[in-house]
């Protein structure tokens, strides 16, 4: 009997040993499985984190493309590097090669250790809708003196004339400048009791006359190469070929010519939030047809006032009235766009020549310019 008891006790001890070993094995197995799961989870998190950074880097590279598009819409002939510029959790650097018509942009975005790159080709400087438009008026066109326009005229208002208002298609010198047509907005008429209006082309009534809206002042604050506050006078030589003079924002009135005449060379734009006054003779004397000065009156009531003779190649665009009331012969080789236009009762004539180059070739800050994407490709950074 005692022998049987000893055998049973030994068996119970053996069982406890086996159970202990099984328990230890189970604990080890659970530990190994847990470690594997933790490792897998950590690996998954690392992969997910890297993937997110990769997507972030691609988004940042896209932001670089958009920044370059806006910049090329302002400076179509820019060549060089934009950035590095911080965006969100990363930054981009964009390299630009442009001939003023077509451009290639390579934007590299970085987020943490991730880098992605995009290459696009763009068509730039194509948004200008001034083809054949020598004069565009959003309200009434009034001519009490001799006004000669070589190109097409668009008036979203009545045309009122008491002296010679001549619209022709060919300038005395140079190429054909539009068709010499007159387009009137919906519901507007011609008031010409003295039969002084002469139109070389056709007269077209009830036309939908629209132009691209001017950018906001914040746009010009962002992209201007030079920002000035208060009234400014430009006289002497204004070299628009210098980078700091390509797009000048003046938060105030602008006077072109002061104590001395203004001579401009190169290609650029002056933007004013106030009025623009032609106070002294202003002209180009280089003889280079690529020289061009655009003048924009950005304020809601910004006026363009001719106090003296002027001869410029470029686009005058103001939100308010153009006043040519002084007895000074002037000419603009380009185009004028305004809310209204008044040719005062003077003894001299005013001439507007539509220069195809001035109307079609984009320059800094020209409203309506675009940078259209032609192709998009992700490349190795």
Secondary structure by P-SEA (a helix, b strand, c coil): caaaaaaaaaaaaaaaaaaaaaaaaaaaaaaaaaaaaaaaaaaaaaaaaaaaaaaaaaaaaaaaaaaaaaaaaaccccccccccccccccbbbbbbbbccccbbbbbbbbcccbbbbbbbbbbcccccccccccbbbccbbbbccbbbbccbbbbcbbbbbcccbbbbcccccccccccbbbbbcccbbbbbccccccccbbbbccccccccccccaaaaaaccccccccbbbbccccccccccccbbbbccbbbccccbbbbbcccbbbbbcbbbbcccbbbbccccccbbbbbbbcccbbbbbbcbbbbbcbbbbbcbbbbccccbbbbbcccccccbbbbccccbbbbbbbccccccccccccccccccccccccccc
